[in-house]
Amino acid sequence: MDFPGAPPTPLFIHTFTRWGAVRDVSGIIGSISPVSLTWPVANTAFYVPVWLQWPYNVERVFWINGSSVTSANTDFGIYNSDGTRIYSTGSIAQVGVSAFQYTTPSPDFILSPGRYYFALACSSITANRGTTGSVAGSTARLRLSGFLQEASALPLPATMTPVAVTNPCMPLCGVTRTTTGF
Amino acid sequence: MSDWPALLRSMEAPGTIGVAAGNSLVFDLANISGTVFTAGGVWPAANRAIYLPFMVEAAVTVYMLGFEVVTQSGNCDVGIYDAATSGRLVSAGSTAVGAAGIQTVDLTDTLLYPGVYYAAMCVDNITASFTRASAVSALWQQSVGVQQQAVGAVTLPDPATFANPASAYIPYLAVALKSTV
């Protein structure tokens, strides 16, 4: 181990972990469990605040598809707190129902400690082709937890131009420092 | 403050790292979903090992693993794995499942440096039941790193061969950082 030793980091960072703002929403409304979602508005992106307390090596990014994926495209991205895109997958066809879908950035990169937005946009509003996440909670509670959204944002833009949340959508998406498995 | 690396400090005072404790990566599931570990459920498959990830932020010594038996039957094994290597660091070997109530299983005292580890448990039958959570889907468990393995025997393997979870079953395992729990 290099002196003085890198801090341990979790296997996954995603919007439903303690480092994501869905945790804040659950603190307001109580229990939240992810389910297969119908995306509320085609090509709308949702921005979920995430914060990191240590450097985190992003080897793969992921989201979890809903129970249908036909003709649905998704774009996952990471923005800094100023709204500048750090990384995005680009618009990708969903593959695999009710399953993790990973993309491997090349090269891998490190997120420094700080505040970020994890973004997810989806092209389809057909039932269950959104992703896995939750629609629990009112838009007011999502706004109080820092969520944002943006219309016509697939592919994800280089710079966020977000507006206040009008749809209660909380996608489960994030990053992992693992290169394989899961 | 000392310039000496933090990894040589002792973790501040936790007696255990339980599945629903802050250092457990399963905490996120339990906390956000409001999941409780108050009811018993039979082990989901004979000789299936379940691996539950937790994070150590400062060096600690593990003395035992504990869990709560609801129905006594057969044998189990418990142990600790290094998530980076999948290697087994310590395990008890086949141990009779005890009578209903808390069961602690002694392990060889094992120093864990900062990192991510798995607390593991394997049971050789589907009659024995343990306090567990049943409301968290296998897919959601996967999102924090929970894993499983069809071992084919009760003894935990070395190394582990991880697979994604197949059951909504999270036993309440507690890693004991004291010799008395």
Boltz contact constraints between the chains, C-beta under 6 A:
constraints:
  - contact:
      token1: [A, 4]
      token2: [B, 5]
      max_distance: 6.0
  - contact:
      token1: [A, 5]
      token2: [B, 5]
      max_distance: 6.0
  - contact:
      token1: [A, 5]
      token2: [B, 7]
      max_distance: 6.0
  - contact:
      token1: [A, 8]
      token2: [B, 55]
      max_distance: 6.0
  - contact:
      token1: [A, 8]
      token2: [B, 114]
      max_distance: 6.0
  - contact:
      token1: [A, 8]
      token2: [B, 115]
      max_distance: 6.0
  - contact:
      token1: [A, 8]
      token2: [B, 116]
      max_distance: 6.0
  - contact:
      token1: [A, 10]
      token2: [B, 25]
      max_distance: 6.0
  - contact:
      token1: [A, 11]
      token2: [B, 145]
      max_distance: 6.0
  - contact:
      token1: [A, 12]
      token2: [B, 143]
      max_distance: 6.0
  - contact:
      token1: [A, 12]
      token2: [B, 144]
      max_distance: 6.0
  - contact:
      token1: [A, 16]
      token2: [B, 32]
      max_distance: 6.0
  - contact:
      token1: [A, 17]
      token2: [B, 28]
      max_distance: 6.0
  - contact:
      token1: [A, 18]
      token2: [B, 28]
      max_distance: 6.0
  - contact:
      token1: [A, 23]
      token2: [B, 32]
      max_distance: 6.0
  - contact:
      token1: [A, 26]
      token2: [B, 32]
      max_distance: 6.0
  - contact:
      token1: [A, 31]
      token2: [B, 33]
      max_distance: 6.0
  - contact:
      token1: [A, 31]
      token2: [B, 34]
      max_distance: 6.0
  - contact:
      token1: [A, 32]
      token2: [B, 32]
      max_distance: 6.0
  - contact:
      token1: [A, 33]
      token2: [B, 33]
      max_distance: 6.0
  - contact:
      token1: [A, 34]
      token2: [B, 140]
      max_distance: 6.0
  - contact:
      token1: [A, 182]
      token2: [B, 142]
      max_distance: 6.0
